[in-house]
Amino acid sequence: MNLCDCGRNVEEALSKHCVYDSLATAWLPPHCRDDELTAEFDQSGPSPDGSWPYYADANGTIPIEKAEVALLERLVMNPKKFHKQLLEVPVMMNSGINEVEGGHKHEHHEQGQTPGSD
């Protein structure tokens, strides 16, 4: 049983009162999110306003808005710096989120992103 389950698509996530969390890059219910940490992360990107750029293609030529990312049910690209930043921020380490099933899986995924980045 996954305590952070939000279903298999956007419609199911919304019906379960989940919110797209850009830090986790996933739909999460309230008890699995740290909204303050996510807000801080959302302002730590490389753009002049502190946001993170998102792209619809691997070449980074088709930008899309963050609001659009949550509604997509396919892969979205973001810079390698995005994944590196996830390791530099104390991501959910002290918030209790690691105690929820699936928390460790995301951290290991992010750790796997670092070889060869930047």
VENRA-V280965 format. One line per field, one symbol per residue. ss: DSSP state (a for helix, b for strand, c for the rest). phi: phi as a letter, one per 30 degrees, with the letter a starting at -180 (. if undefined). Layout:
BEGIN
ss: ???
phi: ???
END
This chain:
BEGIN
ss: cccccccccaaaaaacccbbbccccbbbcaaaccaaaaaaaacccccccccccbbcccccccbbcaaaaaacccccbbcaaaaaaaaaccccccccaaacccaaaaaaaaaccccccc
phi: .cdcdbjcadeddddcidbdcdddhadbdedccbdddddddeccdddedidcdbbdbddiccdbdeddedddcbdbcbdeeedddddddddhdcciddddejddedddddddddeidh
END
